[in-house]
Every structure is written in C-alpha cells, then in structure tokens.
C-alpha cells in the first residue's frame, strides 16, 4: 500500500503571549524593528515632511501669506529657469564637474582597493588603510582651509615650491577660474577615496579564493587573475555604485563648492546647489530657488531609473 512520504510541515515554537501571523513575527524581531525607528524618524522628519514645501515652486510664495495665501502661478518659475541667462552656465558648470567626477573620482577607490588587496604585508595594509580613511572625518571647512594654506599665492607652501621649481609668475590656484575644477577634484579625491574604498574591500573579501587557485593552475598571472577573477567578482558592486552616483550627477557638494568660490572664479564655480542658496537665501526668491531644486531632484530620480534600466539591459542585476 502506498504511503504518503511527504515531509509534514515543521511548526515553529510560538512565544507565549505573542500574537499570531505577521504580528507574531514583528514581536519576535521587535528589538531589530525598534532599532529602525531613529532612521525612519530621520527620513520622515527631514526628507518627507519638508516635501510639502515643494508646492511653493508653483506659487509666488510670500512668507507672510503662507502656503494657502500665496498666488498659484503654475510653471512660471520653471519657464524662467529654462529661458533665463543662468541656466546654460549652471548646467555646463555642473555637468563638467560631474564628468570629471566620473573620470577621476569614481574609479579611484576601485583602483586603491585593488592595490590594497594585492598587499601581503598586513601591517602595511592596515597602516595605509588608516591613513587614507582619516580625511573622510575632516569637514569641508578644514579641507578648504588646508587648500588655501597650501595653494594660495601669498603664503601657499606648495604654490611657493612650484614657483621656485618652475619659475615665472606666481599662480593663485585658489582664485583663478581655470584652476577651480582641478582643485575641486583633488579635494574630492583626497577626502572621499579612502572611505569609499571600504565598500570595494568588503566586496573583495567575499571573492572565492578557489577561483584564484583554479586560475593559477591554468597558468594565469596576477594581471589575468585581476582581469578574469577579481573584477568580474566585484562587478555587481561597481554597477550599484555607478547607479547611485548617477543620481548625484547634478548634486555637487554645496559646502565644498561654496567655500572655494570667490569673486574671481564665480563664473566657473556656480552650480545648481550654490545658485539655489544665492537666489533663495540671499535674494529671497524662495519660489524660484525651490523650482531650481525641484528640477535638480527630478533629474536625479530620472538618472537613477535610467541607469538602472541600462544596467539591466546590459545583463547586470541593477539596483532594483
């Protein structure tokens, strides 16, 4: 006689006094969910609640009249933005810096992580890691101050050394428009490369070492192991970081740009973030500044969805 060999479902023990179903699972992991509360509260208070203020981008907002009393003007401020004299300059400056970030800043932590992964002396590896992590904990104010100390024309140590070696007229690297972008990229590389390296080092730690053994048995050298084993193993991490970076292409670091901006390089330094501060806070054009910020935010969302779609079309997992 045939017997039912199916394995009966295993019943999990129920905690006394806990509610059934979903509520029971919530109760079981209640301390983990409790740890989510501060993060959720942060995003709710500082990210989602302020979105109510986006409506002033479609109003001639007057603070004394408030949201309900201000006149609705539709897309007037967006039309002023796209047809105004500042839009082309702001877009060019922002995209130029974004392109430089893609070329120099994005691959830098990948290269550093690969180099650190090849070090076999642990004490040297840890020392280098500690040294390159430190700049992340410095504020942009300190970074800007160090930049002025090193590169200003009056008392810059490096600027004076370059003048002595090369000769000629002293160059004010922190004031000349043509040097603004190189200085910004150097600052970003120095401050962010080491910290971002952590992500790629974590990905490298998960690479199966049996793959390296198999590659060596097939006669692959260090470069071929890097190309055929290491890079394919961390490719999903690189793709995710690229998608996240695409959403911030128009989002420059306001503190960094603002601290390095002066009257001599303003035409080159102005980006959307600093422009929003200038017209919104200094000139009181709240509606216009909100329209600029909303345009930048919507463009960032579209870039994330577009890069995620492109990654999936190219056979990668994507972000979502």
C-alpha positions as CSV (number, residue, x, y, z in Angstrom):
1,X,0.0,0.0,0.0
2,X,1.4,3.4,-1.0
3,X,2.2,5.7,1.8
4,X,2.5,9.5,1.8
5,X,6.2,10.2,2.0
6,X,5.7,14.0,2.0
7,X,7.5,15.7,4.9
8,X,5.0,17.2,7.3
9,X,5.4,21.0,7.8
10,X,7.5,21.9,10.7
11,X,5.7,24.0,13.3
12,X,7.8,26.7,14.8
13,X,7.5,27.2,18.5
14,X,5.3,30.1,19.5
15,X,6.4,32.5,22.1
16,X,3.9,32.6,25.0
17,X,1.8,35.7,24.8
18,X,2.9,36.7,21.3
19,X,0.2,37.4,18.7
20,X,-0.2,35.1,15.6
21,X,0.8,35.6,12.0
22,X,2.6,38.8,10.9
23,X,2.2,40.3,14.3
24,X,4.0,37.3,15.8
25,X,7.0,37.8,13.5
26,X,7.0,41.5,14.4
27,X,7.0,40.6,18.1
28,X,9.8,38.1,17.6
29,X,12.1,40.7,16.0
30,X,10.8,43.6,18.0
31,X,14.3,44.8,19.0
32,X,15.5,44.9,15.4
33,X,12.5,46.9,14.4
34,X,13.0,49.2,17.3
35,X,16.5,50.0,16.0
36,X,14.9,51.1,12.7
37,X,12.8,53.8,14.5
38,X,15.6,56.5,14.7
39,X,16.5,56.1,11.0
40,X,12.8,56.1,9.9
41,X,12.1,59.1,12.0
42,X,15.1,60.9,10.4
43,X,13.8,60.3,6.9
44,X,10.3,61.1,7.9
45,X,11.1,64.4,9.6
46,X,13.9,65.7,7.3
47,X,13.1,64.1,4.0
48,X,9.4,63.5,3.5
49,X,7.7,66.2,5.7
50,X,9.6,69.0,4.0
51,X,8.4,67.8,0.6
52,X,5.2,69.7,1.4
53,X,7.1,72.9,0.7
54,X,7.7,71.9,-2.9
55,X,4.4,73.4,-3.7
56,X,5.9,76.9,-3.5
57,X,7.7,76.1,-6.7
58,X,4.3,76.6,-8.4
59,X,3.4,79.7,-6.4
60,X,4.6,83.3,-5.9
61,X,5.3,82.4,-2.3
62,X,5.1,85.2,0.3
63,X,6.1,84.0,3.8
64,X,3.5,86.3,5.5
65,X,0.7,84.8,3.4
66,X,1.9,81.2,3.8
67,X,1.1,78.2,1.5
68,X,-2.6,78.8,1.4
69,X,-2.5,82.6,0.8
70,X,0.2,82.7,-1.9
71,X,-0.8,83.0,-5.5
72,X,-0.5,80.0,-7.8
73,X,1.4,80.7,-11.0
74,X,1.9,77.2,-12.4
75,X,5.1,76.5,-14.3
76,X,6.2,80.2,-14.4
77,X,9.4,79.7,-12.4
78,X,10.4,76.7,-14.4
79,X,10.0,78.7,-17.6
80,X,12.1,81.5,-16.1
81,X,14.7,78.9,-15.2
82,X,15.0,77.3,-18.6
83,X,14.8,80.5,-20.6
84,X,16.9,82.6,-18.2
85,X,20.5,83.6,-18.7
86,X,21.9,81.5,-15.9
87,X,20.6,78.0,-16.9
88,X,23.2,77.2,-19.6
89,X,26.1,78.4,-17.4
90,X,24.9,76.4,-14.4
91,X,24.2,73.3,-16.5
92,X,27.6,73.5,-18.2
93,X,29.5,74.0,-14.9
94,X,27.6,71.2,-13.1
95,X,27.9,68.7,-15.9
96,X,31.6,69.5,-16.4
97,X,32.3,68.7,-12.7
98,X,30.1,65.6,-12.9
99,X,32.1,64.4,-15.9
100,X,35.4,65.0,-14.1
101,X,34.0,63.0,-11.1
102,X,33.1,60.1,-13.4
103,X,36.5,60.1,-15.0
104,X,38.7,60.6,-11.9
105,X,36.7,60.2,-8.7
106,X,34.6,57.2,-9.4
107,X,37.4,54.7,-10.5
108,X,39.9,56.0,-7.8
109,X,38.5,53.8,-4.9
110,X,38.3,50.8,-7.1
111,X,42.0,51.2,-8.1
112,X,43.0,51.8,-4.5
113,X,41.0,48.8,-3.3
114,X,42.6,46.5,-5.9
115,X,46.1,47.8,-4.9
116,X,45.4,47.2,-1.2
117,X,44.0,43.8,-2.0
118,X,47.3,42.8,-3.5
119,X,49.4,43.8,-0.5
120,X,50.5,40.7,1.5
121,X,52.1,42.6,4.4
122,X,49.2,43.0,6.8
123,X,50.7,45.8,9.0
124,X,51.5,47.9,5.9
125,X,48.0,47.2,4.5
126,X,46.3,48.3,7.7
127,X,48.5,51.4,8.1
128,X,47.7,52.6,4.5
129,X,44.0,51.9,5.1
130,X,44.0,54.0,8.3
131,X,45.9,56.9,6.7
132,X,43.5,57.1,3.7
133,X,40.4,56.9,5.9
134,X,41.3,59.9,8.1
135,X,40.4,62.7,5.5
136,X,36.8,61.4,5.5
137,X,36.3,62.6,9.1
138,X,37.5,66.2,8.3
139,X,34.9,68.8,7.5
140,X,34.9,70.6,4.2
141,X,35.8,73.8,6.1
142,X,39.1,72.2,7.3
143,X,39.8,70.9,3.8
144,X,39.2,74.3,2.3
145,X,41.4,75.9,4.9
146,X,44.2,73.4,4.1
147,X,43.8,74.1,0.4
148,X,44.2,77.9,1.0
149,X,47.3,77.2,3.2
150,X,48.9,75.1,0.6
151,X,47.9,76.7,-2.7
152,X,47.2,80.4,-2.1
153,X,49.5,82.9,-3.9
154,X,50.5,84.8,-0.7
155,X,51.5,82.0,1.8
156,X,50.8,78.8,-0.1
157,X,53.6,76.2,0.7
158,X,53.0,74.1,-2.5
159,X,52.3,77.2,-4.6
160,X,55.7,78.7,-3.5
161,X,57.5,75.5,-4.1
162,X,56.1,75.2,-7.6
163,X,57.1,78.8,-8.3
164,X,60.7,78.1,-7.2
165,X,61.0,74.9,-9.3
166,X,59.1,76.1,-12.4
167,X,59.8,79.8,-12.1
168,X,57.8,82.6,-13.7
169,X,54.9,84.4,-12.2
170,X,53.2,83.0,-9.1
171,X,49.8,81.4,-9.8
172,X,46.9,81.8,-7.4
173,X,45.5,78.3,-7.7
174,X,42.5,79.0,-5.4
175,X,41.4,82.2,-7.2
176,X,42.0,81.6,-10.9
177,X,38.9,80.2,-12.7
178,X,40.9,77.8,-14.8
179,X,42.3,76.1,-11.6
180,X,39.0,75.8,-9.8
181,X,37.9,72.4,-11.2
182,X,41.3,70.7,-10.8
183,X,41.4,71.9,-7.1
184,X,37.8,70.6,-6.5
185,X,38.6,67.2,-8.0
186,X,41.9,67.0,-6.0
187,X,40.0,67.8,-2.8
188,X,37.3,65.2,-3.6
189,X,39.9,62.6,-4.3
190,X,41.8,63.2,-1.1
191,X,38.7,63.3,1.1
192,X,36.4,60.6,-0.3
193,X,38.6,57.9,-2.0
194,X,39.7,56.2,1.2
195,X,36.3,55.9,2.7
196,X,34.6,54.6,-0.4
197,X,37.4,52.0,-0.7
198,X,35.8,50.2,2.3
199,X,32.9,49.2,0.1
200,X,35.1,47.6,-2.6
201,X,37.4,46.0,0.0
202,X,34.3,44.3,1.5
203,X,33.3,43.1,-1.9
204,X,36.8,41.8,-2.5
205,X,36.8,39.9,0.8
206,X,33.9,37.8,-0.5
207,X,35.7,36.6,-3.6
208,X,36.1,32.8,-3.6
209,X,39.8,32.0,-3.2
210,X,39.3,28.7,-5.1
211,X,38.8,30.8,-8.2
212,X,42.3,32.2,-7.8
213,X,43.7,28.7,-7.3
214,X,42.0,27.4,-10.4
215,X,43.3,30.5,-12.4
216,X,46.8,29.8,-11.2
217,X,46.5,26.1,-12.2
218,X,45.5,27.3,-15.7
219,X,48.7,29.4,-15.8
220,X,47.1,32.9,-15.2
221,X,49.4,35.5,-13.8
222,X,48.5,38.3,-11.4
223,X,47.1,40.6,-14.1
224,X,45.0,37.9,-15.7
225,X,43.7,36.9,-12.2
226,X,42.8,40.5,-11.7
227,X,41.0,40.8,-15.0
228,X,39.2,37.5,-15.1
229,X,38.5,36.8,-11.4
230,X,38.7,39.9,-9.3
231,X,36.9,42.5,-11.5
232,X,34.1,40.1,-12.5
233,X,33.6,39.3,-8.8
234,X,33.1,42.9,-7.8
235,X,31.3,44.0,-10.9
236,X,27.8,44.0,-9.2
237,X,29.2,46.3,-6.5
238,X,30.7,48.6,-9.2
239,X,27.3,48.7,-11.0
240,X,25.4,49.6,-7.9
241,X,27.8,52.3,-7.0
242,X,27.6,53.7,-10.6
243,X,23.8,53.8,-10.4
244,X,23.9,55.6,-7.1
245,X,26.4,58.1,-8.4
246,X,24.3,58.8,-11.5
247,X,21.6,60.1,-9.2
248,X,24.0,62.6,-7.8
249,X,25.5,63.9,-11.1
250,X,23.7,67.3,-10.6
251,X,24.2,67.2,-6.9
252,X,27.6,68.8,-6.1
253,X,28.8,69.2,-2.5
254,X,27.4,72.6,-1.6
255,X,29.9,73.2,1.3
256,X,32.9,72.3,-0.8
257,X,31.9,74.5,-3.8
258,X,30.7,77.4,-1.6
259,X,33.9,77.5,0.5
260,X,36.1,77.6,-2.7
261,X,34.0,80.2,-4.5
262,X,35.2,83.8,-4.7
263,X,34.5,86.8,-6.9
264,X,37.3,85.8,-9.3
265,X,36.1,82.3,-10.1
266,X,32.4,82.6,-9.6
267,X,31.6,82.3,-13.3
268,X,33.2,78.8,-13.2
269,X,32.2,77.8,-9.7
270,X,28.5,78.4,-9.9
271,X,26.5,75.2,-9.9
272,X,22.8,74.5,-9.1
273,X,23.4,73.9,-5.4
274,X,25.2,77.3,-4.8
275,X,22.7,79.0,-7.1
276,X,19.8,77.8,-5.0
277,X,21.4,79.2,-1.9
278,X,22.3,82.5,-3.6
279,X,18.8,83.2,-5.1
280,X,16.9,81.6,-2.3
281,X,18.6,82.9,0.9
282,X,20.5,86.0,-0.3
283,X,17.8,87.3,-2.7
284,X,14.7,85.9,-1.0
285,X,13.4,84.3,-4.2
286,X,12.0,81.3,-2.4
287,X,9.7,80.0,-5.2
288,X,12.4,80.3,-7.9
289,X,15.0,78.6,-5.8
290,X,12.6,75.8,-5.0
291,X,11.9,75.3,-8.7
292,X,15.6,75.0,-9.3
293,X,16.0,72.5,-6.5
294,X,12.9,70.5,-7.7
295,X,14.3,70.3,-11.3
296,X,17.6,69.0,-9.9
297,X,15.8,66.4,-7.8
298,X,13.6,65.2,-10.6
299,X,16.6,65.0,-12.9
300,X,18.4,62.9,-10.3
301,X,15.5,60.4,-10.0
302,X,15.3,60.1,-13.8
303,X,19.0,59.4,-14.0
304,X,18.8,56.7,-11.3
305,X,15.9,54.9,-13.1
306,X,17.6,55.4,-16.5
307,X,21.0,54.0,-15.3
308,X,19.2,51.1,-13.5
309,X,17.4,50.2,-16.8
310,X,20.6,50.5,-18.7
311,X,22.4,48.2,-16.3
312,X,19.7,45.5,-16.6
313,X,19.7,45.8,-20.4
314,X,23.5,45.1,-20.3
315,X,22.9,42.0,-18.2
316,X,23.6,43.3,-14.8
317,X,21.4,43.0,-11.7
318,X,20.8,46.7,-11.2
319,X,19.7,48.4,-8.0
320,X,16.0,47.4,-8.0
